[in-house]
Amino acid sequence: MKKVTKTIIILITVLNTVNLFSQDIITKLNGEEIKAKVLEVNQTTIKYKKFEFITGPDYTISKSEVFMIKYENGTKDIFKIDQQPTDINSTTPNTTTFDMRTRGMNDARVYYKGKNSGATTIGIGTVIISPLLGLVPAILTASSTPDYKNLNFNNSELIKNKEYYAGYIDEAHSIKKRKIWTSYGIGAAASIVLVLLFGSKK
């Protein structure tokens, strides 16, 4: 009976871990992110369910409002990239401070890959040393911004705009933190599963 109970707990843990990270991210042009399960993408609209309420109603958003969809498998659909302004320091209505910051954030979502973020090391380390001890390096790693050399900027001129740069850095840091905590969560779940498996043999 104990073995059956432990097996059920293991299955629930694994399924919860998979569900926790199996989500699509819809990024709007204004930088807002929607955690979703995308159902359909047609010529003018995107149909989805809210990830927090997957059994709830269907929602629809116009593609003209969407910058990008990042799917659970890591692939991306990019729907719109604005034309680069001729004067990167301009504050005309087309290139306001908000616009430049938002563009920096959107570009980070496309070009920053989280290279050398430490996520893999955190995940493996958490499995080996336990979720509790793995929490310390996860917090320290997630709190540091990505190294400049790993940011993967695609435009050397836009980087000179302080608002664009700030938006890019902030979003890259957010991406890095998500990768760290995703890896930590998977590592912690795997550690618990291993403990339950080995414990059930005693």
LOSE-153648 format. One record per residue (C-alpha): residue number from 1; residue in three letters; x, y, z. Coordinates in nm, 3 decimals. Layout:
<rs>
i:aa:u:v:w
NUM:ala:X:Y:Z .
...
</rs>
This chain:
<rs>
i:aa:u:v:w
1:met:0.000:0.000:0.000 .
2:lys:0.287:0.237:0.086 .
3:lys:0.452:0.170:-0.250 .
4:val:0.129:0.251:-0.434 .
5:thr:0.093:0.578:-0.241 .
6:lys:0.453:0.676:-0.314 .
7:thr:0.408:0.593:-0.683 .
8:ile:0.100:0.816:-0.698 .
9:ile:0.291:1.100:-0.527 .
10:ile:0.577:1.063:-0.776 .
11:leu:0.340:1.075:-1.072 .
12:ile:0.162:1.382:-0.938 .
13:thr:0.496:1.556:-0.878 .
14:val:0.619:1.484:-1.231 .
15:leu:0.290:1.589:-1.392 .
16:asn:0.276:1.910:-1.191 .
17:thr:0.634:1.992:-1.291 .
18:val:0.556:1.939:-1.660 .
19:asn:0.239:2.147:-1.639 .
20:leu:0.416:2.423:-1.449 .
21:phe:0.649:2.498:-1.738 .
22:ser:0.427:2.398:-2.036 .
23:gln:0.289:2.735:-2.130 .
24:asp:0.289:2.968:-2.427 .
25:ile:0.375:3.335:-2.380 .
26:ile:0.192:3.596:-2.589 .
27:thr:0.388:3.923:-2.588 .
28:lys:0.191:4.232:-2.688 .
29:leu:0.345:4.533:-2.859 .
30:asn:0.327:4.730:-2.533 .
31:gly:0.541:4.467:-2.356 .
32:glu:0.256:4.300:-2.166 .
33:glu:0.286:3.922:-2.143 .
34:ile:-0.005:3.678:-2.139 .
35:lys:0.056:3.327:-2.010 .
36:ala:-0.160:3.113:-2.233 .
37:lys:-0.227:2.797:-2.424 .
38:val:-0.252:2.908:-2.787 .
39:leu:-0.531:2.729:-2.970 .
40:glu:-0.528:2.891:-3.311 .
41:val:-0.340:3.155:-3.509 .
42:asn:-0.514:3.281:-3.822 .
43:gln:-0.465:3.579:-4.053 .
44:thr:-0.605:3.842:-3.818 .
45:thr:-0.652:3.695:-3.470 .
46:ile:-0.503:3.461:-3.213 .
47:lys:-0.729:3.236:-3.007 .
48:tyr:-0.605:3.116:-2.668 .
49:lys:-0.696:3.004:-2.319 .
50:lys:-0.553:3.163:-2.008 .
51:phe:-0.289:2.932:-1.863 .
52:glu:-0.414:2.991:-1.510 .
53:phe:-0.763:2.874:-1.615 .
54:ile:-0.704:2.623:-1.893 .
55:thr:-1.058:2.484:-1.869 .
56:gly:-1.208:2.833:-1.892 .
57:pro:-1.340:3.026:-2.192 .
58:asp:-1.154:3.094:-2.515 .
59:tyr:-1.006:3.442:-2.563 .
60:thr:-0.923:3.619:-2.886 .
61:ile:-0.669:3.893:-2.950 .
62:ser:-0.593:4.081:-3.271 .
63:lys:-0.258:3.995:-3.429 .
64:ser:-0.203:4.368:-3.477 .
65:glu:-0.163:4.396:-3.098 .
66:val:0.088:4.112:-3.073 .
67:phe:0.463:4.130:-3.110 .
68:met:0.550:3.765:-3.055 .
69:ile:0.433:3.424:-2.934 .
70:lys:0.687:3.206:-2.758 .
71:tyr:0.561:2.849:-2.751 .
72:glu:0.621:2.595:-2.476 .
73:asn:0.874:2.408:-2.691 .
74:gly:1.091:2.721:-2.724 .
75:thr:0.996:2.817:-3.080 .
76:lys:0.875:3.169:-3.158 .
77:asp:0.639:3.344:-3.398 .
78:ile:0.728:3.711:-3.444 .
79:phe:0.451:3.917:-3.600 .
80:lys:0.588:4.269:-3.605 .
81:ile:0.921:4.445:-3.568 .
82:asp:0.899:4.823:-3.596 .
83:gln:1.117:5.011:-3.840 .
84:gln:1.432:5.144:-3.680 .
85:pro:1.420:5.521:-3.620 .
86:thr:1.665:5.730:-3.819 .
87:asp:1.761:5.926:-3.507 .
88:ile:1.799:5.689:-3.213 .
89:asn:1.795:5.971:-2.961 .
90:ser:1.483:6.132:-3.104 .
91:thr:1.179:6.183:-2.884 .
92:thr:0.930:6.243:-3.163 .
93:pro:0.583:6.088:-3.124 .
94:asn:0.708:5.779:-3.310 .
95:thr:1.009:5.723:-3.084 .
96:thr:0.907:5.827:-2.734 .
97:thr:1.091:5.714:-2.423 .
98:phe:0.826:5.447:-2.370 .
99:asp:0.854:5.330:-2.731 .
100:met:1.230:5.290:-2.710 .
101:arg:1.217:5.108:-2.379 .
102:thr:0.945:4.877:-2.510 .
103:arg:1.144:4.810:-2.824 .
104:gly:1.447:4.721:-2.614 .
105:met:1.234:4.475:-2.415 .
106:asn:1.087:4.321:-2.729 .
107:asp:1.428:4.284:-2.892 .
108:ala:1.564:4.114:-2.579 .
109:arg:1.285:3.856:-2.605 .
110:val:1.397:3.783:-2.960 .
111:tyr:1.776:3.801:-2.940 .
112:tyr:1.877:3.722:-2.582 .
113:lys:1.918:3.345:-2.553 .
114:gly:2.018:3.319:-2.187 .
115:lys:2.364:3.197:-2.284 .
116:asn:2.582:3.113:-1.982 .
117:ser:2.297:3.211:-1.748 .
118:gly:2.388:2.931:-1.509 .
119:ala:2.042:2.772:-1.536 .
120:thr:2.172:2.427:-1.631 .
121:thr:2.423:2.427:-1.346 .
122:ile:2.152:2.530:-1.100 .
123:gly:1.923:2.251:-1.217 .
124:ile:2.187:1.980:-1.195 .
125:gly:2.323:2.115:-0.867 .
126:thr:1.977:2.116:-0.712 .
127:val:1.931:1.749:-0.798 .
128:ile:2.269:1.661:-0.647 .
129:ile:2.278:1.870:-0.330 .
130:ser:1.902:1.896:-0.249 .
131:pro:1.638:2.164:-0.316 .
132:leu:1.709:2.346:0.012 .
133:leu:2.082:2.389:-0.046 .
134:gly:2.025:2.453:-0.417 .
135:leu:1.809:2.752:-0.327 .
136:val:2.110:2.963:-0.221 .
137:pro:2.302:2.956:-0.552 .
138:ala:1.970:2.995:-0.740 .
139:ile:1.895:3.320:-0.553 .
140:leu:2.249:3.454:-0.602 .
141:thr:2.259:3.367:-0.972 .
142:ala:1.911:3.504:-1.043 .
143:ser:1.990:3.834:-0.871 .
144:ser:2.278:3.919:-1.106 .
145:thr:2.216:4.078:-1.445 .
146:pro:2.344:3.895:-1.756 .
147:asp:2.702:3.964:-1.859 .
148:tyr:2.728:4.222:-2.136 .
149:lys:2.906:3.977:-2.365 .
150:asn:2.609:3.736:-2.344 .
151:leu:2.336:3.989:-2.423 .
152:asn:2.351:3.924:-2.800 .
153:phe:2.259:4.276:-2.911 .
154:asn:2.161:4.287:-3.278 .
155:asn:2.205:4.661:-3.339 .
156:ser:2.509:4.854:-3.223 .
157:glu:2.341:5.191:-3.287 .
158:leu:2.026:5.126:-3.085 .
159:ile:2.237:5.026:-2.786 .
160:lys:2.351:5.389:-2.763 .
161:asn:1.997:5.492:-2.672 .
162:lys:1.977:5.474:-2.293 .
163:glu:1.606:5.387:-2.282 .
164:tyr:1.644:5.109:-2.537 .
165:tyr:1.945:4.977:-2.348 .
166:ala:1.764:4.990:-2.014 .
167:gly:1.463:4.806:-2.158 .
168:tyr:1.686:4.540:-2.316 .
169:ile:1.885:4.485:-1.996 .
170:asp:1.576:4.468:-1.775 .
171:glu:1.403:4.216:-1.998 .
172:ala:1.719:4.008:-2.043 .
173:his:1.749:3.993:-1.664 .
174:ser:1.385:3.883:-1.637 .
175:ile:1.446:3.611:-1.894 .
176:lys:1.756:3.496:-1.707 .
177:lys:1.560:3.479:-1.379 .
178:arg:1.285:3.275:-1.542 .
179:lys:1.541:3.032:-1.680 .
180:ile:1.710:3.001:-1.339 .
181:trp:1.387:2.938:-1.149 .
182:thr:1.251:2.704:-1.415 .
183:ser:1.571:2.500:-1.395 .
184:tyr:1.564:2.511:-1.015 .
185:gly:1.200:2.396:-1.011 .
186:ile:1.271:2.104:-1.243 .
187:gly:1.581:2.013:-1.041 .
188:ala:1.387:2.029:-0.714 .
189:ala:1.107:1.811:-0.854 .
190:ala:1.361:1.561:-0.987 .
191:ser:1.535:1.554:-0.647 .
192:ile:1.205:1.480:-0.471 .
193:val:1.121:1.207:-0.720 .
194:leu:1.461:1.043:-0.666 .
195:val:1.419:1.055:-0.288 .
196:leu:1.075:0.897:-0.315 .
197:leu:1.198:0.631:-0.555 .
198:phe:1.497:0.532:-0.345 .
199:gly:1.294:0.558:-0.027 .
200:ser:1.032:0.319:-0.164 .
201:lys:1.297:0.047:-0.203 .
202:lys:1.372:0.040:0.168 .
</rs>
